Amino acid sequence: MPRGSKAKYTSKQRRQANLIEESAEKRGYSAKRAAQIGYATVNKQDKGGKLSGSGRGKARSTSSSRKGGRIGGRARKSR
């Protein structure tokens, strides 16, 4: 499989990356950079991948989601 292939991502991971990508584009990033940010964030949250099979997954890290929520809340609070 070529480097950079998105074939191994689950449908949920692709959906999450697309949502993150859309929000990055709204913030002014180029389409290419927004896609990089989306998949990098999904990789960070899932710790590098999902394995098929019962009980073979890893616990998700939601630190980047929490950070974004705190920043957004702080901005809202200051208005």
CNS distance restraints for C-alpha pairs under 8 A (distance, minus, plus):
assign (resid   1 and name CA) (resid   5 and name CA) 6.78 0.50 0.50
assign (resid   9 and name CA) (resid  13 and name CA) 5.90 0.50 0.50
assign (resid   9 and name CA) (resid  14 and name CA) 6.34 0.50 0.50
assign (resid   9 and name CA) (resid  49 and name CA) 7.60 0.50 0.50
assign (resid   9 and name CA) (resid  50 and name CA) 7.69 0.50 0.50
assign (resid  10 and name CA) (resid  14 and name CA) 6.31 0.50 0.50
assign (resid  10 and name CA) (resid  50 and name CA) 7.62 0.50 0.50
assign (resid  11 and name CA) (resid  15 and name CA) 6.18 0.50 0.50
assign (resid  12 and name CA) (resid  16 and name CA) 6.20 0.50 0.50
assign (resid  13 and name CA) (resid  17 and name CA) 6.10 0.50 0.50
assign (resid  13 and name CA) (resid  42 and name CA) 6.53 0.50 0.50
assign (resid  14 and name CA) (resid  18 and name CA) 6.12 0.50 0.50
assign (resid  15 and name CA) (resid  19 and name CA) 6.30 0.50 0.50
assign (resid  16 and name CA) (resid  20 and name CA) 6.26 0.50 0.50
assign (resid  16 and name CA) (resid  38 and name CA) 7.61 0.50 0.50
assign (resid  16 and name CA) (resid  42 and name CA) 7.03 0.50 0.50
assign (resid  17 and name CA) (resid  21 and name CA) 5.96 0.50 0.50
assign (resid  17 and name CA) (resid  35 and name CA) 7.45 0.50 0.50
assign (resid  17 and name CA) (resid  38 and name CA) 4.35 0.50 0.50
assign (resid  17 and name CA) (resid  39 and name CA) 5.30 0.50 0.50
assign (resid  17 and name CA) (resid  41 and name CA) 7.45 0.50 0.50
assign (resid  17 and name CA) (resid  42 and name CA) 6.14 0.50 0.50
assign (resid  18 and name CA) (resid  22 and name CA) 6.15 0.50 0.50
assign (resid  18 and name CA) (resid  35 and name CA) 7.52 0.50 0.50
assign (resid  18 and name CA) (resid  38 and name CA) 6.52 0.50 0.50
assign (resid  19 and name CA) (resid  23 and name CA) 6.39 0.50 0.50
assign (resid  19 and name CA) (resid  38 and name CA) 7.61 0.50 0.50
assign (resid  20 and name CA) (resid  24 and name CA) 6.19 0.50 0.50
assign (resid  20 and name CA) (resid  34 and name CA) 7.76 0.50 0.50
assign (resid  20 and name CA) (resid  37 and name CA) 7.43 0.50 0.50
assign (resid  20 and name CA) (resid  38 and name CA) 4.92 0.50 0.50
assign (resid  20 and name CA) (resid  41 and name CA) 7.95 0.50 0.50
assign (resid  21 and name CA) (resid  25 and name CA) 6.27 0.50 0.50
assign (resid  21 and name CA) (resid  31 and name CA) 7.81 0.50 0.50
assign (resid  21 and name CA) (resid  34 and name CA) 4.79 0.50 0.50
assign (resid  21 and name CA) (resid  35 and name CA) 5.23 0.50 0.50
assign (resid  21 and name CA) (resid  36 and name CA) 7.94 0.50 0.50
assign (resid  21 and name CA) (resid  37 and name CA) 6.68 0.50 0.50
assign (resid  21 and name CA) (resid  38 and name CA) 4.81 0.50 0.50
assign (resid  22 and name CA) (resid  26 and name CA) 6.34 0.50 0.50
assign (resid  22 and name CA) (resid  34 and name CA) 7.33 0.50 0.50
assign (resid  23 and name CA) (resid  27 and name CA) 6.39 0.50 0.50
assign (resid  24 and name CA) (resid  28 and name CA) 6.65 0.50 0.50
assign (resid  24 and name CA) (resid  29 and name CA) 5.80 0.50 0.50
assign (resid  24 and name CA) (resid  34 and name CA) 5.24 0.50 0.50
assign (resid  24 and name CA) (resid  37 and name CA) 7.50 0.50 0.50
assign (resid  24 and name CA) (resid  38 and name CA) 7.90 0.50 0.50
assign (resid  25 and name CA) (resid  29 and name CA) 4.90 0.50 0.50
assign (resid  25 and name CA) (resid  30 and name CA) 6.27 0.50 0.50
assign (resid  25 and name CA) (resid  31 and name CA) 6.34 0.50 0.50
assign (resid  25 and name CA) (resid  34 and name CA) 5.84 0.50 0.50
assign (resid  29 and name CA) (resid  33 and name CA) 6.13 0.50 0.50
assign (resid  29 and name CA) (resid  34 and name CA) 5.74 0.50 0.50
assign (resid  30 and name CA) (resid  34 and name CA) 5.96 0.50 0.50
assign (resid  31 and name CA) (resid  35 and name CA) 6.23 0.50 0.50
assign (resid  32 and name CA) (resid  36 and name CA) 6.46 0.50 0.50
assign (resid  33 and name CA) (resid  37 and name CA) 6.22 0.50 0.50
assign (resid  34 and name CA) (resid  38 and name CA) 6.15 0.50 0.50
assign (resid  35 and name CA) (resid  39 and name CA) 6.33 0.50 0.50
assign (resid  36 and name CA) (resid  40 and name CA) 5.95 0.50 0.50
assign (resid  37 and name CA) (resid  41 and name CA) 6.03 0.50 0.50
assign (resid  38 and name CA) (resid  42 and name CA) 6.42 0.50 0.50
assign (resid  39 and name CA) (resid  43 and name CA) 6.08 0.50 0.50
assign (resid  40 and name CA) (resid  44 and name CA) 6.15 0.50 0.50
assign (resid  41 and name CA) (resid  45 and name CA) 6.16 0.50 0.50
assign (resid  41 and name CA) (resid  64 and name CA) 7.35 0.50 0.50
assign (resid  42 and name CA) (resid  46 and name CA) 6.05 0.50 0.50
assign (resid  43 and name CA) (resid  47 and name CA) 5.64 0.50 0.50
assign (resid  43 and name CA) (resid  48 and name CA) 4.82 0.50 0.50
assign (resid  43 and name CA) (resid  49 and name CA) 6.64 0.50 0.50
assign (resid  44 and name CA) (resid  48 and name CA) 6.56 0.50 0.50
assign (resid  44 and name CA) (resid  61 and name CA) 7.29 0.50 0.50
assign (resid  45 and name CA) (resid  60 and name CA) 5.43 0.50 0.50
assign (resid  45 and name CA) (resid  61 and name CA) 4.61 0.50 0.50
assign (resid  45 and name CA) (resid  62 and name CA) 5.94 0.50 0.50
assign (resid  45 and name CA) (resid  63 and name CA) 7.62 0.50 0.50
assign (resid  45 and name CA) (resid  64 and name CA) 7.45 0.50 0.50
assign (resid  46 and name CA) (resid  50 and name CA) 6.98 0.50 0.50
assign (resid  46 and name CA) (resid  58 and name CA) 7.09 0.50 0.50
assign (resid  46 and name CA) (resid  59 and name CA) 7.28 0.50 0.50
assign (resid  46 and name CA) (resid  60 and name CA) 5.09 0.50 0.50
assign (resid  46 and name CA) (resid  61 and name CA) 6.55 0.50 0.50
assign (resid  47 and name CA) (resid  58 and name CA) 7.37 0.50 0.50
assign (resid  47 and name CA) (resid  60 and name CA) 7.08 0.50 0.50
assign (resid  47 and name CA) (resid  61 and name CA) 7.44 0.50 0.50
assign (resid  50 and name CA) (resid  57 and name CA) 5.82 0.50 0.50
assign (resid  50 and name CA) (resid  58 and name CA) 7.34 0.50 0.50
assign (resid  51 and name CA) (resid  56 and name CA) 5.90 0.50 0.50
assign (resid  51 and name CA) (resid  57 and name CA) 5.72 0.50 0.50
assign (resid  52 and name CA) (resid  56 and name CA) 6.76 0.50 0.50
assign (resid  52 and name CA) (resid  57 and name CA) 7.56 0.50 0.50
assign (resid  53 and name CA) (resid  57 and name CA) 7.98 0.50 0.50
assign (resid  62 and name CA) (resid  66 and name CA) 6.21 0.50 0.50
assign (resid  63 and name CA) (resid  67 and name CA) 6.07 0.50 0.50
assign (resid  64 and name CA) (resid  68 and name CA) 6.24 0.50 0.50
assign (resid  65 and name CA) (resid  69 and name CA) 6.24 0.50 0.50
assign (resid  66 and name CA) (resid  70 and name CA) 6.16 0.50 0.50
assign (resid  67 and name CA) (resid  71 and name CA) 6.23 0.50 0.50
assign (resid  68 and name CA) (resid  72 and name CA) 6.10 0.50 0.50
assign (resid  69 and name CA) (resid  73 and name CA) 5.97 0.50 0.50
assign (resid  70 and name CA) (resid  74 and name CA) 6.03 0.50 0.50
assign (resid  71 and name CA) (resid  75 and name CA) 6.26 0.50 0.50
assign (resid  72 and name CA) (resid  76 and name CA) 6.23 0.50 0.50
assign (resid  73 and name CA) (resid  77 and name CA) 6.01 0.50 0.50
assign (resid  74 and name CA) (resid  78 and name CA) 6.32 0.50 0.50
assign (resid  75 and name CA) (resid  79 and name CA) 6.85 0.50 0.50
